[in-house]
Amino acid sequence: MAGVNKVILLGRLGKDPEVRNFQNGGRVVNLRLATSERYKDREGNMQERTEWHSVAIFNEKLGEIAERYLRKGSEVYLEGQIETRKFEKDGQERYATEIVLRQFRGELALVGGRGQGGGQGGGGASDEMGGDAPASSGGRPYERSPSPARAGAGGGAARGGSWDSGRKTDMDDDIPF
């Protein structure tokens, strides 16, 4: 029986993305992502718990988007897989658990506007489409409404259009149900 290994995170970057190049020409973009949860304790006081996640992007197109548009404090949505790798440091075996975005298995979307955390744009890209979606393409269901500063930039949501713009707005169609 096959299993499912999928992680969905929405959080803020704790520092700028770090890019490392490999000898074989490949590269990885590493992110530190914080997700926070607010709750009331038994006494009724509001508490906040922050969890830090290590993210490794091996997808070339998503890595380019992250490197170009993400900065410390940027809000980002991502989908990937959780992976644990073993390495040796100072003669000790160690383990690192990361969220990994690989080729054809991951998604990255910039959520905040231009003024939030240094990010430049509110679109996203998915490698389900080969990673060819530009960083400014909008219309994500989890994306905030376009701000006036972004109204003229980028894709469908920022321009006010959608997949069915230009069609009649009445509900009359040929579907029998």
Secondary structure, DSSP 8 states (H G I E B T S, - for coil): ------EEEEEEESS--EEEE-TTS-EEEEEEEEEEEEEE-TTS-EEEEEEEEEEEE--HHHHHHHHHH--TT-EEEEEEEEEEEEEEETTEEEEEEEEEEBTTB-EEEE-S-TTSTT---S-EEEGGGTT-S-TT----TTS----GGGTTSSSHHHHT--TTTTS--S---S---
